[in-house]
Amino acid sequence: MSAGRFIGEIFARLDVDNGGQSSLPDGANCRREQSSTYESGPDDWRGSNKTRIWAAVSRITGAKMKKAYVAKIEIESFLNRMFSEVGNIVQLKEGEESRAFAFKARDGEYVLRLNGHIEDFRKDAYVYQNFTSAELPVPKIVSVGAFDQDLSYCVSRRAPGITLQDLNEASLSAVLTPVAEVLSAISSIEPEQIGFGPFGSDGVGRFASWRSFVLAVADPMQYDWAALGLGEKAKVVARALEFLLSSASQYSDEHRLVHGDFGSNNVLSEGGRITGVIDWSEALIGDPLYDLANIFFWRPWLTCMEHQARYFEHRDPALVRAQRFLGYQLRIGLEQLYQSALNGECEDAEWALLRCETISDLSTFGARDMSS
């Protein structure tokens, strides 16, 4: 199902569903420890660290690693070695794993990102080199490499505008059709490389089929659900996995580009148009409907996702109960639940578990075969 079929109308603004209460049982053995909050000082950009550090489930060790601290003088020194007339260095809103800094140089504006995974940045470069176009604006990747012994860097041209997540409601409503058009542009791309699912900086997908990627979450050799200690709530996971497996015939091997994390802080807008699609670290080869499913899965979490979901819902009301579409949402939710629990992020795991339960309820009451 092409996202392009939905382009044309803006949905009426409606109230946002704020989701439900946390639901992980005491048996999950999660223990919350609030981390300290840093104040920005003259010599560093530690910023406001709202990350909660949790003790992991008994069989899963280690909390999610905090982003490494980098002093202001290190950033300045690094950039001055690469560019002329560097100035106006400003820390941007942090991503899940990266720190980002906007800066100006003699020949324009740039963004420096730092994280511990150079492959993520190389993947961004691959997408820019192979898929950017007027319809799909991906900021130019200028340089990727080692920042120090622990961190990698990526310097890209800075796209104008702000993220969909930061737009007010009036501005967000005005860009819904351009958002759909960009999503359609992504879905129209057929990568030349082989494979399905997540791909690396060589463009090759890691799975032999799209179905094998979708169903991998049910493979105990890859996902040890028993280790999460979910207690009675393990029934929610079992129910979601049962639906995924029973819908296996729906997951056909479409070989299209999928962003994998589209719709909020990875889409930039200015003046009613989309100016950049960034952060391709979660990109996949497969069914473009997966990107729409991501928007719908996260709709109770972010206002911008709810607005987009209602836009597409208005264009095709039957989409909400489509079997394949519900299956993709459950796949996204189970991945989020598993990785959050693995990283000791119990609050996020609780939310994902409740969201999976809600989607499973929808699948019970009249899931529709999209091939019919």
C-alpha positions in Angstrom: 0.0 0.0 0.0 1.7 3.2 -1.1 1.7 6.2 1.2 1.1 8.4 -1.9 -2.5 7.4 -2.1 -3.3 9.4 1.0 -1.9 12.7 -0.2 -4.4 15.5 -0.6 -6.3 16.6 2.5 -5.6 17.9 6.0 -7.5 16.3 8.8 -9.5 18.3 11.4 -7.7 18.8 14.7 -8.9 16.5 17.4 -7.9 15.8 21.1 -4.9 13.6 21.7 -5.2 10.4 23.6 -2.6 10.5 26.4 -2.4 6.7 26.9 -2.7 4.8 30.1 -1.0 4.0 33.4 2.1 1.9 33.9 1.5 -1.8 34.0 4.6 -3.8 34.6 4.2 -6.1 37.7 6.4 -6.0 40.7 7.8 -9.3 39.5 9.7 -7.5 36.8 12.0 -6.4 39.6 12.7 -2.9 38.3 14.2 -0.4 40.6 14.2 3.3 39.8 17.1 5.6 40.6 16.8 9.2 39.5 20.0 10.5 37.9 21.4 13.9 38.8 20.5 16.9 36.6 23.4 18.9 35.3 23.3 22.6 34.8 25.1 24.1 31.7 28.2 25.9 32.7 30.7 28.1 30.8 33.1 25.3 30.0 30.8 22.5 29.0 27.5 21.5 27.4 26.3 18.7 29.6 22.8 20.1 29.4 19.8 18.8 31.3 20.1 15.1 31.6 16.6 13.7 32.2 17.7 10.1 31.6 16.5 7.8 34.4 18.9 5.0 35.3 17.2 1.8 36.2 18.5 -1.4 37.7 18.0 -4.1 35.1 15.8 -7.1 35.4 17.6 -9.8 37.5 18.9 -11.7 34.4 19.8 -8.6 32.4 22.8 -6.7 33.6 23.7 -3.0 33.2 21.6 0.1 32.5 21.7 2.1 29.3 25.0 3.9 28.9 24.8 7.6 29.4 26.1 9.9 26.6 29.7 10.8 27.1 30.5 14.2 28.5 32.4 16.4 26.0 33.9 19.7 27.1 33.2 22.9 25.1 36.9 23.5 24.5 37.2 20.0 22.9 34.3 20.8 20.5 35.8 24.1 19.5 39.3 22.7 19.0 37.9 19.8 16.8 35.8 22.1 14.6 38.6 24.7 14.2 40.9 21.9 12.8 38.2 21.1 10.1 36.7 24.5 9.3 37.6 28.2 8.9 36.0 30.9 11.0 34.0 28.6 13.3 31.5 30.3 15.5 28.0 30.3 17.0 28.3 26.8 18.4 25.0 25.8 20.0 23.9 22.5 21.5 20.8 21.1 19.9 18.2 18.8 21.4 19.8 15.4 22.1 18.7 12.3 20.3 18.4 8.8 21.9 22.2 8.2 21.5 23.8 11.3 20.0 24.8 14.7 21.1 24.3 17.4 18.4 25.8 20.9 17.9 24.9 23.5 15.3 27.7 25.8 14.2 28.6 28.3 11.5 31.7 28.3 9.4 32.9 30.6 6.6 31.0 28.6 3.9 27.7 28.0 5.7 25.9 26.3 8.6 26.6 22.7 9.8 25.6 20.2 12.4 28.1 18.1 14.4 26.8 14.9 16.0 28.7 12.6 18.4 27.9 9.0 19.5 29.6 5.7 20.0 28.4 4.0 16.8 30.2 5.1 13.7 28.1 2.7 11.6 25.0 4.9 12.2 26.7 7.8 10.7 28.1 5.8 7.8 24.5 4.7 7.1 23.4 8.3 7.0 26.1 8.9 4.4 25.0 5.9 2.4 21.4 7.2 2.3 22.5 10.7 1.3 24.7 9.4 -1.5 22.1 7.0 -2.9 18.6 8.3 -2.2 18.5 12.1 -1.7 16.4 14.1 -4.2 14.2 17.1 -4.5 11.3 15.0 -3.2 13.4 13.5 -0.4 15.7 16.2 1.1 18.5 14.5 3.1 21.1 16.9 4.4 24.6 16.5 2.8 27.0 14.4 4.9 30.3 16.2 4.8 32.5 14.0 7.0 32.4 10.9 9.2 35.1 9.6 11.4 36.6 9.2 14.9 36.2 12.0 17.4 38.3 10.3 20.1 38.9 6.8 21.2 35.3 6.4 22.4 33.2 8.6 20.2 32.5 9.0 16.4 31.5 12.1 14.7 29.4 13.1 11.7 29.3 16.6 10.2 26.4 17.5 7.9 25.0 20.6 6.3 22.3 22.1 8.5 18.8 22.0 7.0 16.7 25.0 7.8 13.6 24.7 10.1 12.5 22.8 13.2 11.3 19.3 13.8 7.7 18.2 13.5 7.8 17.5 17.2 8.5 21.2 17.9 5.9 22.7 15.6 2.7 24.3 17.1 -0.6 22.8 16.0 -1.4 25.4 13.3 2.0 24.9 11.7 1.8 21.1 12.0 -1.6 21.0 10.3 -0.1 23.0 7.4 2.6 20.5 6.7 0.6 17.2 6.8 0.3 16.9 3.1 4.0 17.7 2.5 4.8 15.1 5.1 2.7 12.5 3.3 4.4 13.5 0.0 7.9 12.9 1.5 6.7 9.6 3.0 5.5 8.7 -0.5 8.9 9.6 -2.0 10.6 7.3 0.5 8.2 4.4 -0.3 8.8 4.8 -4.0 12.5 4.0 -3.7 13.6 0.4 -4.6 17.1 -0.1 -3.2 19.5 -2.0 -5.6 21.2 -4.0 -2.9 20.0 -7.4 -1.7 18.4 -8.3 1.6 15.6 -7.1 3.8 15.2 -5.5 7.2 17.9 -3.3 8.8 20.8 -2.6 6.4 24.3 -1.4 7.0 26.5 1.2 5.4 26.9 -1.1 2.4 23.1 -1.1 1.8 22.7 -4.8 2.3 19.8 -6.0 4.4 20.5 -8.4 7.2 17.5 -10.8 6.5 16.8 -13.1 3.7 13.1 -11.9 3.5 10.9 -9.2 5.0 8.8 -11.9 6.7 11.8 -13.2 8.5 12.6 -9.8 9.8 9.0 -9.2 11.1 8.9 -12.6 12.7 12.4 -12.5 14.2 10.9 -11.0 17.4 9.2 -14.4 18.0 12.5 -16.3 17.7 13.7 -17.3 21.2 17.3 -17.5 20.0 17.1 -13.7 19.2 14.7 -12.5 21.8 14.8 -14.1 25.3 11.3 -13.0 26.5 11.5 -15.3 29.5 14.4 -13.3 30.9 12.3 -10.1 31.3 10.4 -11.3 34.3 7.0 -9.9 33.2 4.9 -12.2 35.4 1.2 -12.1 34.4 2.0 -9.5 31.8 3.9 -12.1 29.8 0.4 -13.0 28.5 0.4 -9.6 26.6 3.6 -10.6 24.8 2.3 -14.1 24.1 -0.9 -12.7 22.6 1.0 -10.2 20.4 3.4 -12.9 19.2 0.5 -15.2 18.4 -1.1 -12.5 16.2 2.2 -11.8 14.4 2.7 -15.5 13.7 -0.9 -16.1 12.6 -0.6 -13.2 10.2 2.7 -14.4 8.6 1.2 -14.7 5.1 0.5 -10.9 5.1 4.2 -9.9 5.3 5.1 -10.0 1.6 8.6 -9.3 0.4 8.3 -5.7 -0.8 11.7 -4.3 -1.4 11.4 -0.6 -0.7 13.1 2.0 1.4 11.8 2.4 5.0 13.0 5.2 7.3 12.2 3.2 10.4 11.8 6.2 12.7 9.8 8.7 10.7 7.5 11.4 11.8 8.7 13.4 14.9 12.2 14.7 15.6 13.7 13.3 12.4 11.7 15.5 10.0 12.4 19.2 9.6 10.0 21.8 8.4 10.1 25.5 7.5 7.6 27.7 5.7 5.1 24.9 5.2 7.5 22.6 3.5 9.7 19.7 4.5 13.4 20.8 4.5 15.1 17.7 5.7 14.7 14.0 6.7 17.5 13.1 9.1 18.8 10.2 11.2 18.6 7.1 9.1 20.2 4.7 11.6 17.0 2.7 11.9 16.4 2.5 8.1 15.2 -0.8 6.6 14.5 -2.5 3.3 10.9 -3.8 3.2 7.3 -2.7 3.3 6.7 1.1 3.3 3.6 0.5 5.4 6.0 0.0 8.3 6.7 3.7 8.4 3.0 4.5 8.7 2.7 1.8 11.4 5.4 3.6 13.4 3.4 6.8 13.3 0.3 5.0 14.5 2.1 3.1 17.2 3.5 6.3 18.7 0.3 8.4 18.3 -0.5 8.5 22.1 3.0 9.5 22.9 3.5 12.6 20.8 1.0 15.2 19.5 2.7 15.4 16.1 2.3 11.6 15.7 -1.4 11.8 16.6 -2.0 14.6 14.0 -0.3 12.5 11.3 -2.2 9.4 12.3 -5.5 11.2 12.1 -4.6 12.6 8.7 -3.9 9.1 7.2 -6.9 7.7 9.1 -9.1 10.2 7.4 -7.8 9.2 4.0 -8.3 5.4 4.6 -10.5 4.6 7.7 -10.1 0.8 7.0 -6.3 1.1 7.5 -6.8 1.1 11.3 -7.9 -2.5 11.4 -5.8 -3.9 8.6 -4.2 -7.2 9.7 -0.8 -6.4 8.3 -0.9 -2.9 9.7 -1.7 -4.0 13.2 1.0 -6.7 12.9 3.6 -4.1 12.1 2.5 -2.0 15.1 2.9 -5.0 17.4 6.3 -5.7 15.9 7.4 -2.1 16.6 5.9 -2.3 20.1 7.5 -5.6 21.0 10.9 -4.3 19.8 10.5 -1.2 22.0 9.4 -3.3 25.0 12.3 -5.7 24.7 15.0 -3.1 24.1 13.7 -0.8 26.9 13.7 -3.7 29.4 17.1 -4.8 28.2 18.4 -1.3 28.9 16.7 -1.1 32.2 14.3 1.6 31.1 11.3 0.2 32.9 9.0 3.2 32.5 9.4 3.1 28.7 8.9 -0.7 28.8 5.7 -0.3 30.8 4.3 2.2 28.2 5.2 -0.1 25.3 3.6 -3.1 27.1 0.3 -1.2 27.6 0.4 0.0 24.0 0.9 -3.5 22.7 -2.1 -4.6 24.8 -4.3 -1.9 23.3 -3.2 -2.8 19.7 -3.8 -6.5 20.5 -7.4 -5.6 21.5 -7.9 -4.0 18.1 -6.6 -7.1 16.4 -9.2 -9.2 18.4 -12.1 -7.1 17.1 -12.1 -7.5 13.4 -8.6 -7.3 11.9 -9.0 -7.1 8.1 -6.9 -9.0 5.6 -5.5 -6.3 3.3 -5.2 -8.7 0.4 -8.9 -9.2 0.2 
